[in-house]
């Protein structure tokens, strides 16, 4: 094989490997979309809205784009198929800085062990949630990431308690009756068989924050990766029970968020 042919093969292999990485974990950093762009097309009853947050200061930004855009693409398709909700086909990326934030009743934040907010951003997030907004937090692991998540959350709500959500909470019964909550793993499961991503993140936690009326405003999936369950829905190497639970729990959360 000549030198030119070896170079071509190397480039093609690199592109293929890069594609595999992006297919598993989505875009990060410079590959992330710009937030707060105008919505293209006709607005619908529901749009998958992803929160683009700043970095915590201790870690870089861009992690909010993990699993983008496959997670929103697959989940949006499922919502359209499994419910009567009129769904916008493409997701939308929003920062706390935009007034458009208040047009989206359901917001998804991923890898929040890397997030952070300025005072003004925290104030807007607080207003969004107290005015009826709903935030689903997903895919962060271990105690270090929990501490960073809580630092960011305390800038939003300094005094509101974080509660464990009991398995029998009504949120897990409409429209899907969740008989048993299971730990949905990240992409490493397909190689290691491990459900957890950090040695100190073995135990899954379902937690939340309520408003003054008892409504869940924030639902927190710690040591769990529901987004991976959506993204891997068409991957036969990723077990079906994980994907099924990821969809059913998130649809329950969505219906709750849009009706409470």
C-alpha positions in Angstrom: 0.0 0.0 0.0 1.4 3.4 -1.0 1.9 6.3 1.3 -1.0 8.2 -0.2 -3.4 5.3 0.2 -2.3 4.7 3.8 -3.1 8.4 4.5 -6.5 8.1 3.0 -7.3 5.0 5.0 -6.1 6.7 8.2 -8.3 9.7 7.6 -11.4 7.6 6.8 -10.8 5.5 9.9 -10.5 8.6 12.0 -13.8 10.0 10.6 -15.5 6.7 11.3 -14.3 6.6 14.9 -15.3 10.2 15.5 -18.8 9.4 14.2 -19.1 6.5 16.6 -18.1 8.7 19.5 -20.6 11.4 18.6 -23.3 8.8 18.1 -22.7 7.6 21.7 -22.3 10.9 23.6 -23.5 13.6 21.3 -21.8 17.0 20.8 -19.7 18.8 23.4 -17.9 22.1 23.5 -17.2 23.6 20.1 -19.6 21.2 18.5 -22.6 22.4 20.6 -25.3 24.5 18.9 -25.6 28.1 19.7 -28.5 28.6 22.2 -31.4 31.1 21.8 -31.7 30.9 18.0 -35.1 31.7 16.5 -37.4 28.7 16.3 -37.6 27.4 12.7 -41.1 26.5 11.5 -44.4 26.5 13.2 -44.5 26.3 17.1 -46.3 23.3 18.5 -47.9 22.3 21.8 -44.6 20.9 23.1 -41.0 21.3 22.2 -38.0 19.5 23.7 -36.2 22.4 25.3 -32.6 21.9 26.4 -31.0 24.2 29.0 -27.6 25.6 27.9 -25.9 26.6 31.1 -22.6 28.2 31.8 -19.7 26.2 33.3 -19.3 26.0 37.1 -16.0 27.9 37.1 -14.3 24.7 38.3 -15.1 22.9 35.1 -15.7 23.9 31.5 -19.0 24.5 29.7 -20.4 22.6 26.8 -21.5 19.5 28.8 -25.1 20.6 28.5 -25.0 19.4 24.9 -24.3 15.8 25.8 -26.4 13.4 23.7 -27.4 16.2 21.4 -29.3 16.0 19.1 -30.1 12.2 19.2 -31.7 12.3 22.7 -34.3 15.0 21.7 -34.9 13.5 18.3 -35.7 10.1 19.7 -37.7 11.3 22.7 -39.7 13.8 20.6 -40.6 11.0 18.2 -41.7 8.8 21.2 -43.9 11.6 22.7 -45.6 12.1 19.3 -46.2 8.4 19.0 -47.2 7.6 22.6 -49.3 10.6 23.5 -51.8 13.0 21.9 -49.4 15.9 22.3 -48.7 18.0 19.2 -44.9 17.8 19.1 -42.4 20.1 17.4 -40.1 17.7 15.5 -36.8 19.3 16.4 -35.6 20.3 19.9 -34.7 23.8 20.9 -31.7 25.0 22.9 -32.3 27.8 25.4 -30.1 29.7 27.9 -31.4 31.3 31.1 -30.7 34.7 29.5 -33.5 34.6 26.9 -37.1 35.8 27.4 -38.1 32.8 25.3 -37.4 30.6 28.3 -40.9 31.3 29.6 -42.5 30.0 26.4 -41.4 26.4 27.2 -43.1 24.7 30.2 -40.7 21.7 30.2 -36.9 22.1 30.3 -34.2 19.4 30.3 -30.7 19.8 31.8 -28.0 17.2 31.4 -24.6 16.7 33.1 -25.4 19.2 35.8 -22.3 18.2 37.7 -20.7 20.8 35.4 -23.2 23.6 35.5 -23.2 27.1 37.1 -25.2 30.3 37.0 -24.5 34.0 37.4 -26.8 35.8 39.9 -29.0 37.2 37.1 -29.3 33.7 35.5 -30.2 32.2 38.8 -32.8 34.8 39.3 -34.4 34.0 35.9 -34.3 30.3 36.6 -36.1 30.9 39.9 -38.7 33.1 38.2 -39.2 30.4 35.5 -39.8 27.6 38.0 -42.0 29.6 40.4 -44.2 30.8 37.4 -45.0 27.1 36.6 -41.9 25.9 34.7 -40.6 22.4 35.1 -37.0 21.2 35.0 -35.9 17.6 34.5 -32.2 17.1 35.6 -30.4 14.0 34.3 -27.1 12.2 33.8 -24.7 13.2 36.6 -22.9 10.9 38.9 -21.0 10.6 42.1 -20.6 13.0 45.1 -18.3 15.5 43.4 -20.9 16.2 40.7 -23.7 16.2 43.2 -21.9 18.9 45.2 -21.4 21.1 42.1 -25.1 20.5 41.1 -26.2 21.6 44.5 -23.9 24.7 44.4 -25.7 25.8 41.2 -29.2 24.8 42.6 -28.5 26.8 45.8 -28.0 30.0 43.7 -31.5 29.4 42.4 -33.2 28.2 45.6 -31.0 28.9 48.6 -33.5 27.4 51.1 -35.8 24.9 49.4 -35.1 21.3 50.5 -34.2 18.5 48.1 -36.5 15.5 48.8 -36.3 11.9 47.9 -39.3 11.0 45.7 -41.0 7.8 46.9 -41.6 5.1 44.3 -45.4 5.3 45.0 -45.6 9.0 44.2 -48.5 9.7 41.8 -46.1 11.2 39.3 -45.1 7.6 38.4 -48.7 6.5 37.4 -49.8 8.9 34.7 -49.9 7.7 32.0 -47.4 4.9 32.7 -47.6 2.9 35.9 -44.0 2.4 36.8 -43.9 -0.8 38.8 -40.2 -0.7 39.7 -37.7 2.1 39.1 -34.5 0.8 37.7 -31.1 2.4 37.2 -30.7 3.4 33.5 -27.0 3.3 32.6 -24.8 5.3 30.3 -22.9 4.2 27.2 -20.2 2.5 29.2 -22.6 -0.3 30.1 -22.3 -1.8 26.6 -18.6 -2.5 27.2 -18.4 -2.9 31.0 -21.8 -4.2 32.0 -21.8 -1.7 34.9 -24.9 0.3 35.7 -22.9 3.1 37.3 -20.4 5.6 36.0 -18.5 6.5 39.2 -17.3 4.3 42.0 -19.2 6.5 44.5 -22.3 6.7 42.2 -23.5 3.1 42.5 -26.9 3.9 44.0 -29.5 5.7 41.9 -31.5 8.5 43.4 -34.8 10.0 42.4 -35.1 13.4 44.1 -37.0 16.7 43.6 -37.8 20.2 44.7 -41.3 21.5 45.3 -42.9 24.9 45.2 -45.1 26.4 48.0 -48.1 24.5 46.8 -46.4 21.1 46.8 -45.9 20.9 43.0 -42.7 19.3 41.9 -40.7 22.0 40.0 -37.4 20.1 39.7 -37.0 16.4 39.2 -33.5 15.1 39.7 -32.1 11.8 38.3 -28.7 11.2 40.1 -26.5 8.3 39.1 -29.1 7.7 36.3 -28.9 8.4 32.5 -32.3 8.6 31.0 -31.0 10.5 28.0 -28.9 7.5 27.1 -32.0 5.4 27.1 -33.6 7.7 24.6 -30.5 8.0 22.4 -29.9 4.3 22.2 -33.4 3.3 21.4 -32.4 2.0 18.0 -29.3 0.2 19.2 -29.8 -3.6 19.7 -26.7 -3.7 22.0 -28.5 -1.5 24.6 -31.1 -3.6 26.5 -34.7 -2.8 25.9 -35.8 -2.6 29.6 -33.5 0.4 30.0 -34.9 2.2 27.0 -38.5 1.4 28.0 -38.0 2.8 31.5 -36.3 5.9 30.2 -39.2 6.7 27.9 -42.0 5.8 30.4 -40.5 7.8 33.3 -39.8 10.8 31.1 -43.3 10.8 29.6 -44.7 10.6 33.1 -42.6 13.6 34.0 -43.6 15.5 30.9 -47.3 14.9 31.4 -46.9 16.0 35.0 -45.0 19.1 34.1 -47.6 20.2 31.5 -50.6 19.6 33.8 -49.4 20.8 37.2 
